[in-house]
Structure formats: C-alpha cells, structure tokens
C-alpha cells in the first residue's frame, strides 16, 4: 500500500507536549495520527466522543465537590481511602 502525506497545522507548544507524551508511550506523532485515522476508518466514527462541553463544567465541578465532601465525611469509604494517599 502506498503512503501519502497530510499537512496539519497545530501550535508548536501543543506539538512538543504531544511528542513528549507519545514518546513516553514509545510512539511518535506520525504513528499516533495513523492510529487515530485507522480507528476512524475501522469504526466509521470518532475514536472518542467529541463534545463542546468540557469536563470541568459547572455541573461536573459541583458533583466533584459533593463527592469530595462525602468522602471527607466518611460517607463513601472507597473514595475516602483513595484521597488519603
């Protein structure tokens, strides 16, 4: 199978950070992008759920605060034990 080139624009800092993370996993940027694209083809969808709503939105932060309060009060011992490390 022949290969082709694609050009992607990304800010330099993000590229460097991604290369460092991928390097820790034994991957390079090209391999990771190939893996991403192959997953799109294989599953005919994104390999993750894109969302305009970031994880640390108001509702999630309120939930995390409540979970932490429960853990500190001993109401959820599994989480409480994890927080004590």
LUMZA-939250 format. One record per atom (N, C-alpha, C, O): residue in three letters; x, y, z; residue number from 0; atom name. Coordinates in Angstrom, 2 decimals, decimal comma. Example, Ala and Ser with C-alpha at 12.3 -4.5 7.8 and 13.67 -1.06 7.14 Angstrom:
% residues 2
res | east | north | up | n | atom
ALA | 13,19 | -5,69 | 7,80 | 0 | N .
ALA | 12,30 | -4,50 | 7,80 | 0 | CA .
ALA | 13,20 | -3,30 | 7,80 | 0 | C .
ALA | 14,24 | -3,32 | 8,46 | 0 | O .
SER | 12,85 | -2,25 | 7,08 | 1 | N .
SER | 13,67 | -1,06 | 7,14 | 1 | CA .
SER | 12,90 | 0,03 | 7,87 | 1 | C .
SER | 13,41 | 1,14 | 8,04 | 1 | O .
This chain:
% residues 85
res | east | north | up | n | atom
UNK | 0,85 | -1,18 | 0,00 | 0 | N .
UNK | 0,00 | 0,00 | 0,00 | 0 | CA .
UNK | 0,90 | 1,23 | 0,00 | 0 | C .
UNK | 1,82 | 1,33 | 0,81 | 0 | O .
UNK | 0,64 | 2,15 | -0,89 | 1 | N .
UNK | 1,44 | 3,37 | -0,94 | 1 | CA .
UNK | 0,99 | 4,33 | 0,16 | 1 | C .
UNK | -0,14 | 4,27 | 0,64 | 1 | O .
UNK | 1,89 | 5,22 | 0,53 | 2 | N .
UNK | 1,55 | 6,18 | 1,56 | 2 | CA .
UNK | 1,45 | 7,57 | 0,94 | 2 | C .
UNK | 1,93 | 7,81 | -0,17 | 2 | O .
UNK | 0,83 | 8,45 | 1,67 | 3 | N .
UNK | 0,66 | 9,83 | 1,22 | 3 | CA .
UNK | 0,96 | 10,75 | 2,39 | 3 | C .
UNK | 1,06 | 10,31 | 3,53 | 3 | O .
UNK | 1,11 | 12,00 | 2,10 | 4 | N .
UNK | 1,41 | 12,99 | 3,13 | 4 | CA .
UNK | 0,18 | 13,82 | 3,41 | 4 | C .
UNK | -0,60 | 14,12 | 2,51 | 4 | O .
UNK | 0,01 | 14,19 | 4,66 | 5 | N .
UNK | -1,00 | 15,17 | 5,03 | 5 | CA .
UNK | -0,30 | 16,28 | 5,79 | 5 | C .
UNK | 0,75 | 16,05 | 6,40 | 5 | O .
UNK | -0,84 | 17,45 | 5,76 | 6 | N .
UNK | -0,27 | 18,59 | 6,49 | 6 | CA .
UNK | -1,29 | 19,02 | 7,52 | 6 | C .
UNK | -2,46 | 19,23 | 7,21 | 6 | O .
UNK | -0,83 | 19,16 | 8,75 | 7 | N .
UNK | -1,70 | 19,55 | 9,85 | 7 | CA .
UNK | -1,09 | 20,76 | 10,53 | 7 | C .
UNK | 0,11 | 20,78 | 10,83 | 7 | O .
UNK | -1,89 | 21,77 | 10,77 | 8 | N .
UNK | -1,40 | 22,95 | 11,49 | 8 | CA .
UNK | -1,79 | 22,82 | 12,96 | 8 | C .
UNK | -2,95 | 22,55 | 13,30 | 8 | O .
UNK | -0,80 | 23,02 | 13,82 | 9 | N .
UNK | -1,02 | 22,97 | 15,26 | 9 | CA .
UNK | 0,02 | 23,87 | 15,91 | 9 | C .
UNK | 1,12 | 24,03 | 15,39 | 9 | O .
UNK | -0,32 | 24,46 | 17,04 | 10 | N .
UNK | 0,66 | 25,35 | 17,66 | 10 | CA .
UNK | 1,85 | 24,54 | 18,17 | 10 | C .
UNK | 1,71 | 23,38 | 18,56 | 10 | O .
UNK | 3,01 | 25,16 | 18,15 | 11 | N .
UNK | 4,27 | 24,48 | 18,46 | 11 | CA .
UNK | 4,29 | 23,87 | 19,85 | 11 | C .
UNK | 4,79 | 22,76 | 20,03 | 11 | O .
UNK | 3,76 | 24,59 | 20,84 | 12 | N .
UNK | 3,78 | 24,09 | 22,22 | 12 | CA .
UNK | 2,97 | 22,79 | 22,36 | 12 | C .
UNK | 3,41 | 21,85 | 23,02 | 12 | O .
UNK | 1,80 | 22,76 | 21,73 | 13 | N .
UNK | 0,97 | 21,56 | 21,78 | 13 | CA .
UNK | 1,67 | 20,40 | 21,10 | 13 | C .
UNK | 1,63 | 19,27 | 21,59 | 13 | O .
UNK | 2,32 | 20,66 | 19,98 | 14 | N .
UNK | 3,05 | 19,62 | 19,26 | 14 | CA .
UNK | 4,16 | 19,04 | 20,13 | 14 | C .
UNK | 4,31 | 17,82 | 20,21 | 14 | O .
UNK | 4,92 | 19,89 | 20,77 | 15 | N .
UNK | 6,03 | 19,44 | 21,63 | 15 | CA .
UNK | 5,49 | 18,62 | 22,79 | 15 | C .
UNK | 6,05 | 17,57 | 23,11 | 15 | O .
UNK | 4,42 | 19,08 | 23,43 | 16 | N .
UNK | 3,83 | 18,34 | 24,54 | 16 | CA .
UNK | 3,33 | 16,97 | 24,09 | 16 | C .
UNK | 3,54 | 15,97 | 24,77 | 16 | O .
UNK | 2,68 | 16,93 | 22,93 | 17 | N .
UNK | 2,18 | 15,66 | 22,40 | 17 | CA .
UNK | 3,33 | 14,72 | 22,10 | 17 | C .
UNK | 3,25 | 13,52 | 22,39 | 17 | O .
UNK | 4,40 | 15,23 | 21,52 | 18 | N .
UNK | 5,56 | 14,40 | 21,21 | 18 | CA .
UNK | 6,17 | 13,82 | 22,49 | 18 | C .
UNK | 6,61 | 12,67 | 22,50 | 18 | O .
UNK | 6,20 | 14,60 | 23,54 | 19 | N .
UNK | 6,75 | 14,11 | 24,81 | 19 | CA .
UNK | 5,88 | 12,99 | 25,39 | 19 | C .
UNK | 6,40 | 11,96 | 25,81 | 19 | O .
UNK | 4,57 | 13,20 | 25,40 | 20 | N .
UNK | 3,66 | 12,19 | 25,93 | 20 | CA .
UNK | 3,74 | 10,92 | 25,10 | 20 | C .
UNK | 3,85 | 9,81 | 25,64 | 20 | O .
UNK | 3,67 | 11,08 | 23,79 | 21 | N .
UNK | 3,73 | 9,92 | 22,90 | 21 | CA .
UNK | 5,08 | 9,21 | 23,01 | 21 | C .
UNK | 5,13 | 7,98 | 22,97 | 21 | O .
UNK | 6,15 | 9,96 | 23,16 | 22 | N .
UNK | 7,47 | 9,37 | 23,33 | 22 | CA .
UNK | 7,53 | 8,49 | 24,57 | 22 | C .
UNK | 8,16 | 7,44 | 24,57 | 22 | O .
UNK | 6,86 | 8,93 | 25,65 | 23 | N .
UNK | 6,79 | 8,13 | 26,87 | 23 | CA .
UNK | 6,06 | 6,81 | 26,63 | 23 | C .
UNK | 6,28 | 5,84 | 27,35 | 23 | O .
UNK | 5,19 | 6,79 | 25,62 | 24 | N .
UNK | 4,46 | 5,57 | 25,27 | 24 | CA .
UNK | 5,15 | 4,77 | 24,18 | 24 | C .
UNK | 4,65 | 3,73 | 23,75 | 24 | O .
UNK | 6,31 | 5,26 | 23,74 | 25 | N .
UNK | 7,04 | 4,57 | 22,69 | 25 | CA .
UNK | 6,50 | 4,83 | 21,30 | 25 | C .
UNK | 6,74 | 4,04 | 20,38 | 25 | O .
UNK | 5,77 | 5,92 | 21,13 | 26 | N .
UNK | 5,17 | 6,26 | 19,84 | 26 | CA .
UNK | 5,71 | 7,60 | 19,36 | 26 | C .
UNK | 6,19 | 8,42 | 20,14 | 26 | O .
UNK | 5,62 | 7,81 | 18,06 | 27 | N .
UNK | 5,89 | 9,13 | 17,52 | 27 | CA .
UNK | 4,58 | 9,74 | 17,03 | 27 | C .
UNK | 3,54 | 9,08 | 16,99 | 27 | O .
UNK | 4,64 | 11,01 | 16,67 | 28 | N .
UNK | 3,43 | 11,73 | 16,27 | 28 | CA .
UNK | 2,78 | 11,11 | 15,04 | 28 | C .
UNK | 1,56 | 10,99 | 14,97 | 28 | O .
UNK | 3,59 | 10,73 | 14,07 | 29 | N .
UNK | 3,05 | 10,14 | 12,85 | 29 | CA .
UNK | 2,30 | 8,83 | 13,13 | 29 | C .
UNK | 1,22 | 8,60 | 12,60 | 29 | O .
UNK | 2,88 | 7,99 | 13,98 | 30 | N .
UNK | 2,23 | 6,72 | 14,33 | 30 | CA .
UNK | 0,91 | 6,97 | 15,05 | 30 | C .
UNK | -0,09 | 6,31 | 14,77 | 30 | O .
UNK | 0,90 | 7,93 | 15,98 | 31 | N .
UNK | -0,33 | 8,22 | 16,73 | 31 | CA .
UNK | -1,42 | 8,75 | 15,79 | 31 | C .
UNK | -2,58 | 8,36 | 15,92 | 31 | O .
UNK | -1,06 | 9,61 | 14,86 | 32 | N .
UNK | -2,05 | 10,14 | 13,93 | 32 | CA .
UNK | -2,57 | 9,02 | 13,04 | 32 | C .
UNK | -3,77 | 8,96 | 12,75 | 32 | O .
UNK | -1,68 | 8,13 | 12,59 | 33 | N .
UNK | -2,11 | 6,98 | 11,80 | 33 | CA .
UNK | -3,06 | 6,09 | 12,58 | 33 | C .
UNK | -4,06 | 5,62 | 12,03 | 33 | O .
UNK | -2,77 | 5,86 | 13,85 | 34 | N .
UNK | -3,66 | 5,05 | 14,69 | 34 | CA .
UNK | -5,04 | 5,71 | 14,79 | 34 | C .
UNK | -6,06 | 5,04 | 14,67 | 34 | O .
UNK | -5,04 | 7,02 | 15,00 | 35 | N .
UNK | -6,29 | 7,78 | 15,10 | 35 | CA .
UNK | -7,12 | 7,62 | 13,83 | 35 | C .
UNK | -8,31 | 7,31 | 13,90 | 35 | O .
UNK | -6,50 | 7,84 | 12,68 | 36 | N .
UNK | -7,22 | 7,78 | 11,41 | 36 | CA .
UNK | -7,69 | 6,35 | 11,12 | 36 | C .
UNK | -8,80 | 6,17 | 10,60 | 36 | O .
UNK | -6,88 | 5,36 | 11,44 | 37 | N .
UNK | -7,30 | 3,96 | 11,20 | 37 | CA .
UNK | -8,49 | 3,59 | 12,08 | 37 | C .
UNK | -9,35 | 2,82 | 11,65 | 37 | O .
UNK | -8,55 | 4,11 | 13,29 | 38 | N .
UNK | -9,70 | 3,86 | 14,16 | 38 | CA .
UNK | -10,96 | 4,50 | 13,58 | 38 | C .
UNK | -12,04 | 3,92 | 13,67 | 38 | O .
UNK | -10,82 | 5,68 | 13,00 | 39 | N .
UNK | -11,97 | 6,33 | 12,35 | 39 | CA .
UNK | -12,49 | 5,44 | 11,22 | 39 | C .
UNK | -13,70 | 5,24 | 11,10 | 39 | O .
UNK | -11,58 | 4,93 | 10,41 | 40 | N .
UNK | -11,98 | 4,07 | 9,28 | 40 | CA .
UNK | -12,59 | 2,77 | 9,79 | 40 | C .
UNK | -13,64 | 2,34 | 9,32 | 40 | O .
UNK | -11,92 | 2,14 | 10,75 | 41 | N .
UNK | -12,38 | 0,84 | 11,26 | 41 | CA .
UNK | -13,77 | 0,93 | 11,88 | 41 | C .
UNK | -14,63 | 0,09 | 11,62 | 41 | O .
UNK | -13,99 | 1,96 | 12,71 | 42 | N .
UNK | -15,25 | 2,09 | 13,45 | 42 | CA .
UNK | -16,27 | 2,98 | 12,77 | 42 | C .
UNK | -17,42 | 3,08 | 13,20 | 42 | O .
UNK | -15,85 | 3,63 | 11,71 | 43 | N .
UNK | -16,70 | 4,57 | 10,99 | 43 | CA .
UNK | -17,25 | 5,65 | 11,92 | 43 | C .
UNK | -18,39 | 6,11 | 11,77 | 43 | O .
UNK | -16,42 | 6,05 | 12,89 | 44 | N .
UNK | -16,78 | 7,10 | 13,83 | 44 | CA .
UNK | -15,51 | 7,59 | 14,50 | 44 | C .
UNK | -14,44 | 7,01 | 14,34 | 44 | O .
UNK | -15,64 | 8,67 | 15,26 | 45 | N .
UNK | -14,51 | 9,16 | 16,05 | 45 | CA .
UNK | -14,15 | 8,12 | 17,11 | 45 | C .
UNK | -15,04 | 7,45 | 17,63 | 45 | O .
UNK | -12,87 | 7,96 | 17,43 | 46 | N .
UNK | -12,49 | 7,01 | 18,48 | 46 | CA .
UNK | -12,77 | 7,54 | 19,89 | 46 | C .
UNK | -12,49 | 6,87 | 20,88 | 46 | O .
UNK | -13,31 | 8,73 | 19,98 | 47 | N .
UNK | -13,75 | 9,29 | 21,25 | 47 | CA .
UNK | -14,96 | 10,17 | 20,96 | 47 | C .
UNK | -15,22 | 10,50 | 19,81 | 47 | O .
UNK | -15,69 | 10,53 | 21,99 | 48 | N .
UNK | -16,88 | 11,34 | 21,81 | 48 | CA .
UNK | -16,53 | 12,82 | 21,88 | 48 | C .
UNK | -16,25 | 13,34 | 22,96 | 48 | O .
UNK | -16,53 | 13,51 | 20,74 | 49 | N .
UNK | -16,25 | 14,94 | 20,78 | 49 | CA .
UNK | -17,39 | 15,68 | 21,47 | 49 | C .
UNK | -18,55 | 15,32 | 21,32 | 49 | O .
UNK | -17,04 | 16,69 | 22,21 | 50 | N .
UNK | -18,05 | 17,41 | 22,95 | 50 | CA .
UNK | -17,66 | 18,88 | 23,06 | 50 | C .
UNK | -16,49 | 19,21 | 23,27 | 50 | O .
UNK | -18,64 | 19,75 | 22,92 | 51 | N .
UNK | -18,40 | 21,18 | 23,13 | 51 | CA .
UNK | -18,42 | 21,52 | 24,61 | 51 | C .
UNK | -18,05 | 22,62 | 25,00 | 51 | O .
UNK | -18,85 | 20,57 | 25,44 | 52 | N .
UNK | -18,97 | 20,78 | 26,87 | 52 | CA .
UNK | -17,74 | 20,18 | 27,57 | 52 | C .
UNK | -17,64 | 18,96 | 27,67 | 52 | O .
UNK | -16,82 | 21,01 | 28,04 | 53 | N .
UNK | -15,61 | 20,47 | 28,67 | 53 | CA .
UNK | -15,94 | 19,73 | 29,96 | 53 | C .
UNK | -16,97 | 19,99 | 30,59 | 53 | O .
UNK | -15,06 | 18,82 | 30,36 | 54 | N .
UNK | -15,30 | 18,03 | 31,55 | 54 | CA .
UNK | -15,47 | 18,91 | 32,78 | 54 | C .
UNK | -16,37 | 18,67 | 33,59 | 54 | O .
UNK | -14,65 | 19,91 | 32,94 | 55 | N .
UNK | -14,72 | 20,74 | 34,12 | 55 | CA .
UNK | -15,72 | 21,88 | 33,94 | 55 | C .
UNK | -15,39 | 23,06 | 34,07 | 55 | O .
UNK | -16,95 | 21,49 | 33,63 | 56 | N .
UNK | -18,01 | 22,48 | 33,53 | 56 | CA .
UNK | -18,63 | 22,65 | 34,91 | 56 | C .
UNK | -18,27 | 21,96 | 35,86 | 56 | O .
UNK | -19,56 | 23,56 | 35,02 | 57 | N .
UNK | -20,16 | 23,90 | 36,31 | 57 | CA .
UNK | -20,81 | 22,69 | 36,99 | 57 | C .
UNK | -20,66 | 22,50 | 38,20 | 57 | O .
UNK | -21,54 | 21,87 | 36,23 | 58 | N .
UNK | -22,21 | 20,70 | 36,81 | 58 | CA .
UNK | -21,22 | 19,66 | 37,32 | 58 | C .
UNK | -21,38 | 19,13 | 38,41 | 58 | O .
UNK | -20,18 | 19,38 | 36,52 | 59 | N .
UNK | -19,20 | 18,38 | 36,95 | 59 | CA .
UNK | -18,40 | 18,85 | 38,16 | 59 | C .
UNK | -18,10 | 18,05 | 39,05 | 59 | O .
UNK | -18,06 | 20,11 | 38,20 | 60 | N .
UNK | -17,33 | 20,64 | 39,36 | 60 | CA .
UNK | -18,19 | 20,52 | 40,61 | 60 | C .
UNK | -17,69 | 20,12 | 41,67 | 60 | O .
UNK | -19,47 | 20,85 | 40,51 | 61 | N .
UNK | -20,38 | 20,73 | 41,66 | 61 | CA .
UNK | -20,45 | 19,27 | 42,12 | 61 | C .
UNK | -20,46 | 18,99 | 43,32 | 61 | O .
UNK | -20,51 | 18,35 | 41,17 | 62 | N .
UNK | -20,56 | 16,93 | 41,51 | 62 | CA .
UNK | -19,26 | 16,49 | 42,20 | 62 | C .
UNK | -19,30 | 15,78 | 43,20 | 62 | O .
UNK | -18,12 | 16,92 | 41,67 | 63 | N .
UNK | -16,84 | 16,55 | 42,26 | 63 | CA .
UNK | -16,70 | 17,10 | 43,68 | 63 | C .
UNK | -16,17 | 16,43 | 44,57 | 63 | O .
UNK | -17,18 | 18,31 | 43,89 | 64 | N .
UNK | -17,15 | 18,92 | 45,23 | 64 | CA .
UNK | -18,01 | 18,10 | 46,18 | 64 | C .
UNK | -17,61 | 17,86 | 47,32 | 64 | O .
UNK | -19,19 | 17,68 | 45,73 | 65 | N .
UNK | -20,08 | 16,88 | 46,57 | 65 | CA .
UNK | -19,46 | 15,52 | 46,89 | 65 | C .
UNK | -19,56 | 15,04 | 48,02 | 65 | O .
UNK | -18,83 | 14,89 | 45,90 | 66 | N .
UNK | -18,18 | 13,59 | 46,13 | 66 | CA .
UNK | -17,04 | 13,75 | 47,13 | 66 | C .
UNK | -16,87 | 12,91 | 48,01 | 66 | O .
UNK | -16,28 | 14,81 | 46,99 | 67 | N .
UNK | -15,18 | 15,05 | 47,94 | 67 | CA .
UNK | -15,72 | 15,25 | 49,35 | 67 | C .
UNK | -15,17 | 14,72 | 50,31 | 67 | O .
UNK | -16,79 | 16,02 | 49,48 | 68 | N .
UNK | -17,39 | 16,26 | 50,80 | 68 | CA .
UNK | -17,88 | 14,95 | 51,41 | 68 | C .
UNK | -17,70 | 14,71 | 52,60 | 68 | O .
UNK | -18,51 | 14,09 | 50,59 | 69 | N .
UNK | -18,94 | 12,77 | 51,08 | 69 | CA .
UNK | -17,75 | 11,95 | 51,54 | 69 | C .
UNK | -17,81 | 11,30 | 52,59 | 69 | O .
UNK | -16,69 | 11,97 | 50,78 | 70 | N .
UNK | -15,51 | 11,19 | 51,13 | 70 | CA .
UNK | -14,90 | 11,70 | 52,43 | 70 | C .
UNK | -14,53 | 10,90 | 53,30 | 70 | O .
UNK | -14,80 | 13,01 | 52,57 | 71 | N .
UNK | -14,22 | 13,58 | 53,79 | 71 | CA .
UNK | -15,09 | 13,28 | 55,01 | 71 | C .
UNK | -14,57 | 13,18 | 56,12 | 71 | O .
UNK | -16,39 | 13,15 | 54,81 | 72 | N .
UNK | -17,30 | 12,83 | 55,91 | 72 | CA .
UNK | -17,41 | 11,33 | 56,15 | 72 | C .
UNK | -18,13 | 10,88 | 57,04 | 72 | O .
UNK | -16,68 | 10,54 | 55,34 | 73 | N .
UNK | -16,70 | 9,10 | 55,51 | 73 | CA .
UNK | -17,92 | 8,42 | 54,92 | 73 | C .
UNK | -18,17 | 7,25 | 55,22 | 73 | O .
UNK | -18,67 | 9,12 | 54,09 | 74 | N .
UNK | -19,87 | 8,54 | 53,52 | 74 | CA .
UNK | -19,58 | 7,65 | 52,31 | 74 | C .
UNK | -20,43 | 6,87 | 51,88 | 74 | O .
UNK | -18,40 | 7,77 | 51,77 | 75 | N .
UNK | -18,01 | 6,93 | 50,65 | 75 | CA .
UNK | -16,58 | 6,47 | 50,91 | 75 | C .
UNK | -15,63 | 7,12 | 50,48 | 75 | O .
UNK | -16,44 | 5,37 | 51,61 | 76 | N .
UNK | -15,13 | 4,95 | 52,10 | 76 | CA .
UNK | -14,16 | 4,59 | 50,98 | 76 | C .
UNK | -12,96 | 4,76 | 51,14 | 76 | O .
UNK | -14,65 | 4,10 | 49,85 | 77 | N .
UNK | -13,73 | 3,74 | 48,77 | 77 | CA .
UNK | -13,02 | 4,99 | 48,28 | 77 | C .
UNK | -11,79 | 4,99 | 48,17 | 77 | O .
UNK | -13,75 | 6,05 | 47,99 | 78 | N .
UNK | -13,13 | 7,29 | 47,55 | 78 | CA .
UNK | -12,32 | 7,90 | 48,68 | 78 | C .
UNK | -11,23 | 8,42 | 48,45 | 78 | O .
UNK | -12,84 | 7,85 | 49,90 | 79 | N .
UNK | -12,14 | 8,41 | 51,04 | 79 | CA .
UNK | -10,76 | 7,78 | 51,19 | 79 | C .
UNK | -9,78 | 8,48 | 51,44 | 79 | O .
UNK | -10,68 | 6,46 | 51,04 | 80 | N .
UNK | -9,40 | 5,76 | 51,14 | 80 | CA .
UNK | -8,45 | 6,21 | 50,05 | 80 | C .
UNK | -7,25 | 6,33 | 50,30 | 80 | O .
UNK | -8,94 | 6,45 | 48,87 | 81 | N .
UNK | -8,08 | 6,92 | 47,78 | 81 | CA .
UNK | -7,55 | 8,32 | 48,03 | 81 | C .
UNK | -6,41 | 8,63 | 47,68 | 81 | O .
UNK | -8,38 | 9,17 | 48,63 | 82 | N .
UNK | -7,96 | 10,55 | 48,88 | 82 | CA .
UNK | -6,90 | 10,66 | 49,97 | 82 | C .
UNK | -6,19 | 11,66 | 50,03 | 82 | O .
UNK | -6,80 | 9,65 | 50,83 | 83 | N .
UNK | -5,84 | 9,73 | 51,94 | 83 | CA .
UNK | -4,42 | 9,41 | 51,53 | 83 | C .
UNK | -3,51 | 9,61 | 52,34 | 83 | O .
UNK | -4,18 | 8,91 | 50,33 | 84 | N .
UNK | -2,81 | 8,58 | 49,88 | 84 | CA .
UNK | -1,97 | 9,78 | 49,69 | 84 | C .
UNK | -0,80 | 9,66 | 49,32 | 84 | O .
